[in-house]
Amino acid sequence: MDLLLRVRRAGGSVVAGADAPLDFVGISIHQNPRALVRHGFTPVEVLRTATTNAAEALGAGTLGVIRPGARADLLVVDGDPLRDVAAARVEQVLVDGHHHTVRELLAPYAGLPREPAPATAPEARPVAGCCRSRPATPR
């Protein structure tokens, strides 16, 4: 987190995300902003990592902004994410200008088990030039 904060303070762009293969993406993407705030990012900076910065990194200038001509993808939250990122709860979603409630979006998954089957990680394989391909250093 310290490296990300230093990159941001030096004028670099940080994009929200997670590359943890043993975690569920939905959980990771919600934990990421909380961790960034806990480690020194402002709430505004955190929101930009998931919106404007992400769109710019993907070369998708009509995403992540609210302006004429941009895609009408918005989240309506209950709470103020500028005061407490973790306290803001999604209430409504607009995708391409079409309104959806959280209940409506979750309805197709209502019959599925709440606990997913345990995931197994693929066996790690050394990659040339990667730290895993070097012999372990004795302590």
N, C-alpha and C positions, 0 to 999 in steps of 0.2 A: 504494500500500500504506500510505503514511503516513496518508492520509485515513481508510482503513478502521480502522487502529489507533487513531486519535484518536476516531473514532465509538465504537469498542468501549470505550475507556478512559473515555469520557464517559457510559457506560451504555447506549449504543445497541446494536442488534442487527445483526449481520453474517451474511449467508447465503452459503454456498458456491455457486459457480456460475461460469460463463464465458459471455461473450457474443461470443466470438471466432468469427466466421462462417467463418474460413479454417482452423480447427482442428477436430479430431475431438473430439466431446463427451467421450468416454471418456478421452481423454488430458488434456483440460483439467481435468476434475473430479478427476483424480489429481494434477495439477500444482498446482492451487489450494491444497490444504492445505500442501504443501511450501513454497510461496512465502509463505504466511501465517506459518508458523513462522519462516522465514528472516528475515522482516521484523518480528518482535517478538511475534506471538501465542503464547500458551502452547498446548501440545498439547491441553489440555482445551478451551480456547476454540475451537480449530480443529475438533475433533470436534463441538462444539455447532453450529458453522456449518452442518454437513452433516446434523445430526439434529434436535435440539430447535428451534433457531432456524428451520430450514427449515420444519418442521411448523407452528410458530406463525405464520410468515409466510403460509402457505397456509390457515390456519384449520383445520388437521387435527390436533387435539389427541391423537388416538390413534396418531399416527406420531411417530417420533423419541424415544420414551421406552420404558423397560422398567418396566411396572407392570401389575397386573391390569386386564383390559379393553382394553388397548392391542393394536394389531395385532402379530402375532408375526413381524415382519420383522427379522431380525438377520443380521449378518455375523460369522462366526467367523474370527479371524485368527491367523496364526502370527507371533508377535512382539508387542511391547508398544507400541502407538501412543502411549502416554503418555510413552514415552522417545524414540521415533523414529517419527514419522508415516510416513516413507518406507519404513521397514524392515518394517512390518506387511503381510503378504501374505494376501489372502483365501484361506481354505481351504474354507469351507463357507458356504452361504447358506440361511437359513430365510425363506420367503415364505408369509405366512398360515399359519404353523405347519408348512409342508411343507419337509422337508429336501432340499437339492440340493447336489451337489458342483460345483466349478468345472468339472471335466471334463465332467460331465453337461450343464451349462448351455452349454458351448462346442461340444458334439458336433454340433448342427445346422449349425454354420458350418464344419465341418472341411473341406469340399470347396471352400470359397470361396478366391479369391486372398488372400494375406496382405497384399499392397499394394493399397490402394484406388485406383480411378481418380482422377487429379488433378481437384480441384474448381476450377471457375472462379467467380470472384466476380462478382456482378452489377455492372453499371456504376453508379458512385455518382451519385446525382441530388441536386441541391441541394434542401433543404427550407426553406421560409420560416421565418425566425427561428433557423435552425440555423447553427452556425459555418461550415459548408461553403457557405452561400449568400452569404457576405460575400466581397468581393474580397480577393485575397491582399495582405497587407501587405508592402511591400518591406523587405528587411533592411538 
